[in-house]
Amino acid sequence: MSSRLSRRSRTISILAVLAAGATALAGCSPASNGSSASPEPATITFAASTLGDPGRGPGLQKLIDEYNASQDTVTVEPASVPYPSFGQTVLTQMGGGEGPDLVRFDMPEFSTAASSGLLEPLDDKIDAEKLNLIPGPDKYLTVDDHRYGVVFENSNYGMFYNKDLIPEAPKTFEEFVQTAKDTTKGDVYGLAFRQTQAEEAGVWQDIFNYVLGFGGDWSDGEKLTLDSPKVIDGLEAYKQLYDANVIPKGADAATFRKMFANGKVGMELNNGGYVTATKSANANLNFSVARIPFPEKKQGALLAPITVNANSKHKDAALDFINWMLQPAQQVKLQEVLGASSVATPTERSAESLQKFPFLPTLDELTDSGVPQIVNGFGPQTADIRHIVVTEVLTALQGQQDMATAMEKAQKQAEELVGR
């Protein structure tokens, strides 16, 4: 049996265990009776964590309401799924043959669902060239040579910086380090990033940019490369800044983001979704965003596709909503709802948004160099590999081992995990 099939079998086995508890879950129910090809009236459910976002949820609901008003036979209703357990809850429901008709997944859960046969293939339903889908992020939505989704949201990582503390953005890694050192004075820090096991997922997001920015990757698509020289280079750069005492050590993301909003942190690497949150925290903060100044022009991205549940009884209706969403007018409206994120197709920013955030084109230009935060070829195992990597990296951060040794250990553990 091939390694890819082995991974798929293990994923299906995991989901089979999850499915045993699916009937005990409240919330989403199976799609109503009917045929996907039937013109009969249908109510379909849409699960998206964005709907629970106090800033963007109302705008997305308004867009859904607009779709419903344009229809005679189809109605889209939001599925009630708690945010903290969103991905796990929906996967469990789908593994039990239930779940919402439409799902906006984050990439790790998308990879699991796609490789486990839980998503409807869209190969003959979506014409990427005709729809003018942005190729950079779109290429990640094909699993085992089948398309299982289209981009709902893509949020690129950039370097946020306080222009009152740092008038000119650093252009190289050396300038980045020096700027962080020069800005650190008293209770003001030049930089902030996550560095505790309690924020494992966040540490993974932060080190992802360093690894990519120094030419590394966690795998080559077929085998893990956690201990490759360029991965180690990126992680040593991360440690260099930790050792330089330019960050508020021990501070969690909620704390240092407040510090950034209050002018106590000069720089932070974050995704475009942070723009709205930063402005909400301090409307008067004089900040901007630039490309991360690392050697390689590549960075992480929070990529979220919209998908059709393979269990849905109304697949045609679900696809109709996706096709409606992909129309140019709706793409512009969705992009405005999502703020600094991009969508499936190119859109033109409004004059009002550009006046408010003149750096938005910089974030948009990063789309083709963005990489979703999964281990390529090992999407369903990303969470477990992440735990191994972050644990070893943080041990090195505390000086208990060097980074090369840490990643040698991580490579061995991860290979055992995936059966190599």
C-alpha positions as CSV (number, residue, x, y, z in Angstrom):
1,M,0.0,0.0,0.0
2,S,1.4,3.5,-0.9
3,S,2.2,6.0,1.9
4,R,-0.5,8.3,0.7
5,L,-3.1,5.5,0.9
6,S,-1.8,4.6,4.4
7,R,-2.3,8.1,5.6
8,R,-5.8,8.2,4.1
9,S,-6.6,4.9,5.9
10,R,-5.4,6.2,9.2
11,T,-7.4,9.4,8.8
12,I,-10.6,7.4,8.0
13,S,-10.0,5.3,11.0
14,I,-9.7,8.4,13.2
15,L,-12.9,9.8,11.8
16,A,-14.7,6.5,12.4
17,V,-14.0,6.8,16.1
18,L,-15.2,10.4,16.1
19,A,-18.3,9.4,14.2
20,A,-19.4,7.1,17.1
21,G,-20.2,10.2,19.1
22,A,-21.8,12.2,16.3
23,T,-25.4,11.4,17.2
24,A,-24.8,12.9,20.6
25,L,-24.0,16.3,19.2
26,A,-26.5,19.1,18.9
27,G,-26.5,21.7,16.2
28,C,-26.3,20.8,12.6
29,S,-28.6,18.1,11.2
30,P,-28.6,16.3,7.9
31,A,-29.8,18.2,4.9
32,S,-33.5,17.9,4.3
33,N,-34.8,15.1,2.1
34,G,-34.7,15.5,-1.6
35,S,-32.4,14.9,-4.6
36,S,-29.5,17.1,-5.4
37,A,-30.9,17.3,-9.0
38,S,-34.4,18.1,-7.8
39,P,-35.9,21.6,-8.5
40,E,-38.0,21.3,-5.3
41,P,-37.6,24.0,-2.6
42,A,-34.5,23.3,-0.4
43,T,-33.1,24.7,2.8
44,I,-29.4,24.2,3.0
45,T,-27.2,24.9,6.0
46,F,-23.9,26.8,5.9
47,A,-21.3,26.4,8.7
48,A,-18.6,29.2,8.9
49,S,-16.7,30.4,11.9
50,T,-16.8,33.8,10.3
51,L,-20.5,34.0,11.1
52,G,-19.7,34.1,14.8
53,D,-17.2,36.9,14.3
54,P,-18.7,40.0,15.9
55,G,-16.9,42.2,13.4
56,R,-17.5,40.3,10.2
57,G,-20.4,38.0,11.0
58,P,-23.2,40.5,10.4
59,G,-21.8,41.4,7.0
60,L,-21.6,37.8,5.9
61,Q,-25.2,37.2,7.1
62,K,-26.3,40.2,5.1
63,L,-24.7,38.7,2.0
64,I,-26.5,35.4,2.7
65,D,-29.8,37.3,3.1
66,E,-29.1,38.9,-0.3
67,Y,-28.7,35.5,-1.9
68,N,-31.9,34.2,-0.3
69,A,-33.9,37.2,-1.5
70,S,-32.8,36.4,-5.1
71,Q,-34.0,32.8,-4.9
72,D,-37.3,31.1,-5.4
73,T,-36.4,27.6,-4.3
74,V,-33.3,27.7,-2.2
75,T,-32.7,29.2,1.2
76,V,-29.4,29.2,3.0
77,E,-29.4,29.2,6.8
78,P,-26.4,29.5,9.1
79,A,-25.5,26.3,11.0
80,S,-25.0,26.8,14.7
81,V,-21.5,25.5,15.6
82,P,-19.5,26.7,18.6
83,Y,-16.3,28.4,17.5
84,P,-13.8,26.9,19.9
85,S,-14.6,23.4,18.7
86,F,-15.8,24.3,15.2
87,G,-13.5,22.1,13.1
88,Q,-13.7,19.1,15.3
89,T,-17.5,19.3,15.7
90,V,-18.2,19.6,12.0
91,L,-15.8,16.7,11.2
92,T,-17.4,14.5,13.8
93,Q,-20.9,15.2,12.3
94,M,-19.7,14.6,8.8
95,G,-18.0,11.4,9.9
96,G,-21.4,10.2,11.2
97,G,-23.1,10.9,7.9
98,E,-24.6,14.2,8.9
99,G,-23.4,17.8,9.1
100,P,-24.1,21.1,7.3
101,D,-24.4,21.2,3.5
102,L,-21.8,23.9,3.0
103,V,-18.7,24.3,5.2
104,R,-16.0,27.0,5.4
105,F,-13.1,25.0,6.6
106,D,-9.6,26.0,7.8
107,M,-6.9,24.1,6.0
108,P,-6.0,21.4,8.5
109,E,-9.7,20.3,8.8
110,F,-10.1,20.7,5.0
111,S,-7.2,18.3,4.4
112,T,-8.7,15.8,6.8
113,A,-12.2,16.0,5.3
114,A,-10.9,15.8,1.7
115,S,-8.6,12.9,2.2
116,S,-11.4,11.0,4.1
117,G,-14.1,11.1,1.4
118,L,-16.2,13.6,3.4
119,L,-16.3,16.3,0.7
120,E,-18.1,16.3,-2.7
121,P,-15.6,16.5,-5.6
122,L,-16.0,19.6,-7.6
123,D,-13.8,18.6,-10.6
124,D,-16.5,19.1,-13.3
125,K,-18.3,21.8,-11.4
126,I,-15.6,24.5,-11.2
127,D,-13.8,26.0,-14.2
128,A,-10.9,27.8,-12.6
129,E,-9.8,29.5,-15.8
130,K,-13.2,30.7,-16.7
131,L,-13.9,32.0,-13.2
132,N,-10.5,33.7,-13.1
133,L,-9.6,32.0,-9.8
134,I,-6.4,33.3,-8.3
135,P,-3.9,30.4,-8.9
136,G,-1.7,30.8,-5.9
137,P,-4.1,29.8,-3.2
138,D,-6.4,27.8,-5.5
139,K,-3.8,25.2,-6.1
140,Y,-4.0,24.0,-2.5
141,L,-7.6,22.9,-2.9
142,T,-6.9,19.8,-5.0
143,V,-6.3,16.7,-3.0
144,D,-5.3,13.4,-4.6
145,D,-5.9,15.0,-8.0
146,H,-9.5,16.1,-7.1
147,R,-10.8,19.6,-6.4
148,Y,-12.8,19.7,-3.1
149,G,-13.3,23.4,-2.6
150,V,-12.8,27.0,-3.7
151,V,-11.3,29.9,-1.8
152,F,-13.6,31.6,0.6
153,E,-11.0,33.7,2.3
154,N,-7.2,34.0,2.1
155,S,-5.4,36.1,4.6
156,N,-1.7,36.8,4.0
157,Y,0.9,37.4,6.7
158,G,2.8,40.7,6.7
159,M,4.9,42.8,9.0
160,F,2.8,45.2,11.1
161,Y,4.8,48.1,12.4
162,N,4.1,51.3,14.4
163,K,5.1,54.2,12.2
164,D,5.6,56.5,15.2
165,L,8.2,54.1,16.6
166,I,9.6,52.8,13.2
167,P,9.1,55.4,10.5
168,E,10.6,53.2,7.7
169,A,10.0,49.5,7.5
170,P,13.1,47.3,7.6
171,K,14.0,45.8,4.2
172,T,16.3,42.9,5.2
173,F,16.5,40.4,8.1
174,E,19.6,42.2,9.4
175,E,17.7,45.5,9.4
176,F,14.7,43.7,11.1
177,V,16.9,42.5,13.9
178,Q,18.6,45.9,14.4
179,T,15.3,47.8,14.3
180,A,13.9,45.4,17.0
181,K,17.0,46.1,19.1
182,D,16.9,49.9,18.6
183,T,13.2,50.1,19.4
184,T,13.4,48.1,22.6
185,K,13.7,50.7,25.4
186,G,12.2,50.8,28.9
187,D,8.7,49.3,28.6
188,V,8.6,49.4,24.8
189,Y,9.7,46.3,22.9
190,G,10.8,46.1,19.3
191,L,9.0,42.9,18.4
192,A,6.5,40.4,19.8
193,F,5.7,36.8,19.0
194,R,4.3,33.7,20.7
195,Q,6.8,31.5,22.6
196,T,4.9,29.3,25.1
197,Q,3.4,25.8,24.8
198,A,0.0,27.1,25.9
199,E,-0.2,28.9,22.6
200,E,1.1,25.9,20.5
201,A,-1.1,26.7,17.4
202,G,0.0,30.3,17.5
203,V,3.7,29.4,17.9
204,W,3.3,27.2,14.8
205,Q,1.9,30.2,12.9
206,D,4.7,32.4,14.0
207,I,7.6,30.0,13.2
208,F,6.0,29.1,9.9
209,N,7.0,32.5,8.5
210,Y,10.6,32.1,9.7
211,V,10.9,28.7,8.1
212,L,9.4,29.7,4.8
213,G,11.3,33.0,4.9
214,F,14.7,31.3,5.1
215,G,13.9,28.9,2.3
216,G,12.7,25.9,4.3
217,D,9.6,23.8,4.3
218,W,8.3,21.0,6.6
219,S,8.1,18.5,3.8
220,D,8.8,18.0,0.1
221,G,5.2,16.8,-0.4
222,E,6.2,13.1,-0.1
223,K,8.6,13.0,2.9
224,L,9.1,15.1,6.0
225,T,12.0,17.5,6.0
226,L,11.8,18.9,9.5
227,D,15.6,18.6,10.1
228,S,16.7,20.1,6.8
229,P,19.3,22.9,7.0
230,K,17.0,25.7,5.8
231,V,14.3,24.8,8.3
232,I,16.9,25.0,11.0
233,D,18.2,28.3,9.6
234,G,14.7,29.8,9.9
235,L,14.2,28.4,13.5
236,E,17.6,29.7,14.5
237,A,16.6,33.2,13.3
238,Y,13.5,33.0,15.4
239,K,15.7,32.0,18.4
240,Q,18.1,34.8,17.6
241,L,15.4,37.3,18.2
242,Y,14.2,35.6,21.4
243,D,17.8,35.6,22.7
244,A,18.1,39.3,21.9
245,N,15.5,40.2,24.5
246,V,13.5,42.4,22.1
247,I,10.2,40.7,22.9
248,P,8.0,40.7,26.0
249,K,8.9,37.2,27.1
250,G,6.0,35.1,28.6
251,A,3.3,37.5,27.2
252,D,0.5,35.8,25.3
253,A,-0.9,37.0,22.1
254,A,-3.8,38.8,23.7
255,T,-1.4,40.7,25.9
256,F,1.2,41.8,23.4
257,R,-1.5,42.7,20.8
258,K,-2.9,45.1,23.4
259,M,0.7,46.4,23.8
260,F,1.0,46.9,20.1
261,A,-2.3,48.8,20.0
262,N,-1.0,51.0,22.9
263,G,2.3,51.8,21.3
264,K,4.4,49.4,23.5
265,V,5.4,47.0,20.7
266,G,7.1,48.2,17.4
267,M,6.6,45.2,15.1
268,E,4.5,42.0,14.8
269,L,4.1,39.4,12.1
270,N,0.4,38.8,11.6
271,N,-2.2,38.1,9.0
272,G,-4.5,40.5,7.2
273,G,-7.4,39.8,9.6
274,Y,-5.4,41.6,12.3
275,V,-6.0,44.9,10.5
276,T,-9.6,45.3,11.6
277,A,-8.8,44.1,15.2
278,T,-5.9,46.6,15.5
279,K,-8.0,49.5,14.3
280,S,-10.8,48.5,16.7
281,A,-8.4,48.4,19.6
282,N,-7.0,51.9,18.9
283,A,-8.6,53.9,16.0
284,N,-5.7,56.4,16.3
285,L,-2.8,54.0,16.1
286,N,-0.4,55.1,13.3
287,F,0.5,51.7,11.9
288,S,1.3,50.2,8.5
289,V,2.0,46.8,6.9
290,A,4.9,45.7,4.8
291,R,6.2,42.4,3.3
292,I,8.1,40.4,5.9
293,P,11.8,41.3,5.3
294,F,13.2,37.7,5.3
295,P,15.5,36.4,2.5
296,E,12.9,34.4,0.7
297,K,9.7,36.2,-0.5
298,K,7.3,33.6,0.9
299,Q,5.1,33.7,3.9
300,G,2.3,31.9,5.7
301,A,-1.4,32.4,4.8
302,L,-4.6,31.6,6.6
303,L,-6.5,29.9,3.7
304,A,-10.1,28.9,4.2
305,P,-12.0,27.1,1.4
306,I,-15.8,26.7,1.1
307,T,-16.8,23.1,0.5
308,V,-19.8,20.8,-0.2
309,N,-20.6,18.0,2.3
310,A,-20.6,14.7,0.5
311,N,-23.6,13.7,2.7
312,S,-25.7,16.6,1.5
313,K,-29.0,15.8,-0.1
314,H,-29.0,19.1,-1.9
315,K,-25.6,19.3,-3.6
316,D,-26.9,21.2,-6.6
317,A,-28.4,23.9,-4.3
318,A,-25.1,24.1,-2.3
319,L,-23.2,24.5,-5.5
320,D,-25.6,27.2,-6.7
321,F,-24.7,29.3,-3.7
322,I,-21.0,28.8,-4.4
323,N,-21.4,29.9,-8.0
324,W,-23.4,32.9,-6.9
325,M,-20.7,33.8,-4.5
326,L,-18.1,33.5,-7.2
327,Q,-19.8,36.2,-9.4
328,P,-17.8,39.4,-9.6
329,A,-20.3,41.6,-7.7
330,Q,-20.5,39.1,-4.9
331,Q,-16.8,38.6,-4.7
332,V,-16.4,42.4,-4.2
333,K,-19.0,42.4,-1.5
334,L,-17.5,39.4,0.3
335,Q,-14.0,40.9,0.1
336,E,-15.4,44.1,1.8
337,V,-16.9,41.9,4.5
338,L,-13.6,40.1,5.1
339,G,-11.6,43.3,5.2
340,A,-7.9,42.9,4.5
341,S,-8.3,39.3,3.3
342,S,-8.6,38.4,-0.4
343,V,-11.2,36.1,-1.9
344,A,-11.2,33.6,-4.8
345,T,-10.9,36.0,-7.7
346,P,-9.1,39.4,-8.1
347,T,-11.1,42.3,-6.8
348,E,-10.6,46.0,-6.8
349,R,-10.3,47.8,-3.5
350,S,-12.7,50.7,-3.0
351,A,-11.3,54.3,-2.8
352,E,-12.7,54.5,0.8
353,S,-10.9,51.4,2.0
354,L,-7.6,52.5,0.3
355,Q,-7.8,55.8,2.0
356,K,-8.4,54.2,5.3
357,F,-5.7,51.5,4.8
358,P,-3.3,52.5,2.1
359,F,-1.2,49.3,2.7
360,L,-3.9,47.0,1.5
361,P,-2.3,46.5,-2.0
362,T,0.8,45.3,-0.2
363,L,-1.2,42.5,1.5
364,D,-2.9,41.7,-1.8
365,E,0.4,41.4,-3.6
366,L,1.4,38.6,-1.2
367,T,-1.3,36.3,-2.3
368,D,0.7,34.3,-4.8
369,S,3.6,33.8,-2.4
370,G,1.4,32.7,0.5
371,V,1.5,29.1,1.8
372,P,-1.3,27.6,4.0
373,Q,-0.1,26.5,7.4
374,I,-0.2,22.8,6.9
375,V,2.5,20.2,6.3
376,N,2.3,19.7,2.5
377,G,1.3,16.1,1.8
378,F,0.5,15.4,5.4
379,G,-2.4,17.8,6.0
380,P,-4.5,15.4,8.2
381,Q,-1.4,14.9,10.5
382,T,-0.5,18.6,10.7
383,A,-1.8,19.0,14.2
384,D,0.2,16.1,15.6
385,I,3.3,17.1,13.7
386,R,2.8,20.7,14.9
387,H,2.8,19.5,18.5
388,I,6.0,17.6,18.1
389,V,7.8,20.5,16.3
390,V,6.6,23.2,18.7
391,T,7.6,21.2,21.8
392,E,11.1,20.6,20.5
393,V,11.5,24.2,19.3
394,L,10.5,25.6,22.7
395,T,12.9,23.3,24.5
396,A,15.7,24.7,22.3
397,L,14.4,28.2,23.0
398,Q,15.0,27.6,26.7
399,G,18.6,26.5,26.0
400,Q,18.1,22.8,26.8
401,Q,19.3,21.8,23.4
402,D,20.4,23.4,20.1
403,M,18.0,23.8,17.3
404,A,19.6,21.2,15.0
405,T,19.3,18.6,17.8
406,A,15.7,19.7,18.4
407,M,14.7,19.2,14.8
408,E,16.5,15.8,14.5
409,K,14.4,14.6,17.4
410,A,11.2,16.1,15.8
411,Q,12.0,14.4,12.5
412,K,12.3,11.0,14.1
413,Q,9.1,11.4,16.2
414,A,7.1,12.7,13.2
415,E,8.4,9.9,10.9
416,E,7.1,7.4,13.5
417,L,3.8,9.2,13.6
418,V,3.2,9.0,9.9
419,G,4.6,5.5,9.5
420,R,7.8,6.2,7.7
